[in-house]
Amino acid sequence: MKNRGLMIMAALGLVVQAAAAQPNPSVDVQRAPGQVTASGTATVTATVVGIERATRTVTLKTSKGKTVQLEVGEEARNFDQLAVGDIVTVQYREAISLSLKKGAGPLSVTERESSDRSAPGGKPGGTVGREVTVIADVVAVNAPSKTVTLKGPQGNQLDLLVDDPEQLKAVRKGDRVQVVYTEAMAISVEPAKKK
């Protein structure tokens, strides 16, 4: 799926424009020998305050008063079901996992995308997600600064902060590691309240 339409634009637009709506997103860190996973979830709710059907533009307003206009692509199903007063909820999840990759497999980057749209005739919404897996080499371990420098398949380098001293001890220069990054966005629309 190359164009993520309504879901990507709404999620990114709302998360960026209305970050103040949830100043403390939930964050979870799990550790196991040779592996650490950190994930976070942020939820933003907004009200549809304007719809321009000819241009497929929706204006959303958060409870903090922030507004954002979004152009909804043709691939977003059920656009005509939107109404002023509808409540749009965007949930954004992100996770990164670092684990030792045993063996001598090649350096690589793979990406997998997934999506699920609302049923025909229902309110607009759905979920989109992607998972990126990188096999990289450890080129440096800096215990005082708690960082590990990784080199990916295209030669680019990335410094990762490793807070857990046990995890840092388990990684050595020359190791091959696997880093998995996942993100998912879910959008749902609730009907406007009857007056």
Secondary structure per residue as TSV (DSSP state, phi and psi in degrees):
chain	resnum	aa	ss	phi	psi
A	1	M	-	360.0	112.7
A	2	K	-	-89.3	-33.7
A	3	N	-	-114.8	117.1
A	4	R	-	-93.1	-0.1
A	5	G	H	52.4	-134.1
A	6	L	H	-51.9	-46.3
A	7	M	H	-65.6	-46.4
A	8	I	H	-66.2	-47.7
A	9	M	H	-62.6	-44.4
A	10	A	H	-66.2	-45.4
A	11	A	H	-64.0	-51.2
A	12	L	H	-66.5	-42.9
A	13	G	H	-60.3	-46.8
A	14	L	H	-71.6	-40.9
A	15	V	H	-64.8	-41.2
A	16	V	H	-72.6	-49.1
A	17	Q	H	-70.1	-30.5
A	18	A	T	-122.2	35.7
A	19	A	G	-57.5	-29.0
A	20	A	G	-69.7	-13.4
A	21	A	G	-65.6	-28.3
A	22	Q	-	-139.2	86.4
A	23	P	S	-66.9	-20.2
A	24	N	S	-122.9	77.7
A	25	P	-	-64.3	154.5
A	26	S	E	-76.3	135.6
A	27	V	E	-130.1	136.2
A	28	D	E	-129.5	130.8
A	29	V	E	-121.2	127.4
A	30	Q	E	-121.4	136.6
A	31	R	E	-124.3	142.7
A	32	A	E	-145.3	162.5
A	33	P	T	-55.1	122.3
A	34	G	T	77.6	6.9
A	35	Q	E	-150.3	142.8
A	36	V	E	-140.4	137.8
A	37	T	E	-130.1	130.1
A	38	A	E	-122.0	133.7
A	39	S	E	-138.8	152.2
A	40	G	E	-142.8	152.6
A	41	T	E	-134.0	132.6
A	42	A	E	-126.1	138.4
A	43	T	E	-124.2	132.0
A	44	V	E	-127.5	132.7
A	45	T	E	-116.9	137.3
A	46	A	E	-141.5	161.6
A	47	T	E	-109.5	137.5
A	48	V	E	-72.5	116.8
A	49	V	E	-111.0	-7.1
A	50	G	E	-163.5	144.5
A	51	I	E	-138.4	125.6
A	52	E	E	-111.6	97.2
A	53	R	T	-63.3	-36.5
A	54	A	T	-61.8	-36.8
A	55	T	T	-104.0	1.6
A	56	R	T	54.1	45.5
A	57	T	E	-109.9	132.7
A	58	V	E	-118.5	135.8
A	59	T	E	-106.3	124.9
A	60	L	E	-115.0	146.5
A	61	K	E	-132.1	129.6
A	62	T	E	-85.3	170.6
A	63	S	T	-65.1	-19.3
A	64	K	T	-87.1	1.0
A	65	G	S	90.1	0.6
A	66	K	-	-75.2	137.6
A	67	T	E	-120.8	149.9
A	68	V	E	-146.5	139.4
A	69	Q	E	-102.5	133.7
A	70	L	E	-125.9	132.8
A	71	E	E	-90.6	123.3
A	72	V	-	-97.3	120.0
A	73	G	-	-67.3	162.5
A	74	E	T	-62.0	-25.2
A	75	E	T	-73.3	-12.6
A	76	A	S	-78.0	113.0
A	77	R	T	-72.9	147.7
A	78	N	T	70.8	27.5
A	79	F	G	-55.8	-38.7
A	80	D	G	-65.9	-12.5
A	81	Q	G	-81.7	-13.8
A	82	L	-	-67.2	144.7
A	83	A	-	-139.3	150.0
A	84	V	T	-59.6	134.1
A	85	G	T	101.1	-16.4
A	86	D	-	-60.9	147.3
A	87	I	E	-101.8	126.4
A	88	V	E	-108.3	126.6
A	89	T	E	-115.3	125.6
A	90	V	E	-113.9	123.6
A	91	Q	E	-116.5	125.0
A	92	Y	E	-115.8	125.3
A	93	R	E	-120.6	140.7
A	94	E	E	-141.9	140.1
A	95	A	E	-146.5	147.4
A	96	I	E	-133.8	136.9
A	97	S	E	-128.1	131.0
A	98	L	E	-118.6	124.5
A	99	S	E	-144.3	153.6
A	100	L	E	-69.2	134.5
A	101	K	-	-104.4	107.1
A	102	K	-	-75.9	145.2
A	103	G	S	102.3	-175.3
A	104	A	-	-123.1	41.2
A	105	G	-	-63.5	160.9
A	106	P	-	-72.1	154.0
A	107	L	-	-64.6	138.8
A	108	S	E	-159.9	163.2
A	109	V	E	-133.2	126.6
A	110	T	E	-128.6	147.2
A	111	E	E	-132.2	137.0
A	112	R	E	-129.9	130.2
A	113	E	E	-114.5	152.5
A	114	S	E	-141.9	154.3
A	115	S	E	-156.0	157.7
A	116	D	E	-150.5	119.5
A	117	R	E	-99.2	162.6
A	118	S	-	-67.0	160.0
A	119	A	-	-69.9	148.9
A	120	P	T	-56.0	135.3
A	121	G	T	90.5	-14.4
A	122	G	S	-89.0	-176.2
A	123	K	-	-69.5	147.8
A	124	P	S	-60.0	148.7
A	125	G	-	159.4	-176.3
A	126	G	E	145.2	-169.2
A	127	T	E	-134.6	149.0
A	128	V	E	-134.9	151.8
A	129	G	E	-158.5	166.4
A	130	R	E	-152.2	154.0
A	131	E	E	-132.1	125.1
A	132	V	E	-114.5	125.9
A	133	T	E	-115.7	126.1
A	134	V	E	-121.1	129.3
A	135	I	E	-101.0	119.7
A	136	A	E	-135.2	161.7
A	137	D	E	-97.8	142.3
A	138	V	E	-81.7	118.1
A	139	V	E	-104.1	-14.6
A	140	A	E	-161.8	145.8
A	141	V	E	-128.0	120.7
A	142	N	E	-116.0	94.3
A	143	A	T	-61.3	-43.9
A	144	P	T	-60.0	-37.6
A	145	S	T	-94.4	0.2
A	146	K	T	58.0	41.7
A	147	T	E	-123.6	151.4
A	148	V	E	-123.7	129.4
A	149	T	E	-99.7	124.8
A	150	L	E	-110.4	146.5
A	151	K	E	-119.6	121.6
A	152	G	-	-87.8	-177.2
A	153	P	T	-65.5	-24.2
A	154	Q	T	-95.2	9.0
A	155	G	S	87.3	-2.7
A	156	N	-	-74.6	147.4
A	157	Q	E	-115.1	148.6
A	158	L	E	-139.4	132.5
A	159	D	E	-95.6	126.1
A	160	L	E	-112.4	134.2
A	161	L	E	-81.2	127.8
A	162	V	-	-120.7	98.9
A	163	D	-	-69.6	-33.5
A	164	D	-	-78.7	115.1
A	165	P	H	-59.2	-33.2
A	166	E	H	-66.9	-38.7
A	167	Q	H	-65.7	-41.9
A	168	L	H	-62.9	-38.1
A	169	K	H	-65.9	-27.7
A	170	A	H	-80.0	-11.6
A	171	V	-	-107.5	134.5
A	172	R	-	-130.3	153.3
A	173	K	T	-55.5	134.1
A	174	G	T	98.2	-16.2
A	175	D	-	-66.2	154.1
A	176	R	E	-107.4	130.2
A	177	V	E	-124.4	159.8
A	178	Q	E	-115.0	128.2
A	179	V	E	-116.4	126.7
A	180	V	E	-118.7	124.7
A	181	Y	E	-116.5	127.4
A	182	T	E	-127.4	146.5
A	183	E	E	-142.0	146.7
A	184	A	E	-144.5	142.1
A	185	M	E	-128.2	132.7
A	186	A	E	-123.9	134.4
A	187	I	E	-125.2	133.6
A	188	S	E	-133.0	152.7
A	189	V	E	-124.7	128.2
A	190	E	E	-103.6	142.4
A	191	P	-	-61.7	153.8
A	192	A	-	-62.0	147.0
A	193	K	-	-71.6	134.9
A	194	K	-	-71.7	140.1
A	195	K	-	-99.0	360.0
